[in-house]
Amino acid sequence: MKSIITLPTTSQALAFDGEPSDAELKAIELEMPLIEAEVDLLDVEIMTLDRPATELDARRIRRARNRVLVERRNLTNRAAVQSGGAA
């Protein structure tokens, strides 16, 4: 039986240590405000799972959704500016 395992052709593939690269860390840092807004929205939604939603809960959810939308817009605009395009 023939082996189907292929060896990497570059030494870079062998040097992978499981840690994110600098570019990946920078991308995560750029997306962090959106990630935090989405986590906050999830927290608010989880709070209302075991009880009827009050008017205050509805406002919290609406405010959290609006924050997510704002952060998505900001991230899109930052990405467009960095790539040289217009959003």
N, C-alpha and C positions, 0 to 999 in steps of 0.2 A: 504494500500500500504506500502511496506517495504522500508526503507531508504537504499540507496546504498552508502552513505557516510561512509568512513572508517576513523577512528582516527589514527593519527600517533602513532607508538609503542615506539618511543624514544623521549626524550625531545629535542634532537638536531633538529628534524624537526620543533618543535615549536619555537626554538630560532632563526630561519632564519629571518634576518632583511632586506634582499634585497641587502645587500652590498656584494661585492666580498670578498672571503676569501684571506688569505695571499698567499696560493698556486696559486690561480687564478691571483692575482696581479703580482706574480713572473713570471708566464707564459706570461702574457701580456708584462711585462718588457723585457722578453727574446725575444719576437716577435716584439718589437717596431721598430727596424731598418727595418725589412721587411715591416711592416705596413706603415712606413714613405716613403719607396721607392715606394710602390704601390700607395700611395696618390700622390706622385710626378709624377708618370707615368700618372695617371688619370688627373692631372692638365695639363700636356703637351698635352694629347689627347684632352681635352676639348678646349684648346686654338686653336686647328686646326679645330674645327668643323664648324665654320662659314666662313672659307676662304680656298682657295687652299693652300695645304702644300708646303712650300718652301724647298729648300735644307737645310736651317738652322733648320726648323721644323723637317725634317726627321732625322737630326743628334740628335736633342733633344730627339725625341722619341726613337731612337736607344740607346742613352746613358741611358735613363731612364729604358728601357727594360733590358739592360745589368746590371744595378744596382739592379733591382729586382731579376734577376737570381743569381747575386753574393750574395745577402742577403739570398735568399732561400738556396743556397749551404752552406753558413755560419751557418744558423739556423739548417740545417740538420746535419752538422758536430758537432755543439755544443750539439745537442740532442743525437747524437751517443756517444760522449765522456761522457756525463753525465750518459747514460744508460750502459756504459761499452762496447759497441759494436764498430765496426769499420765501417766507411762510405767510 
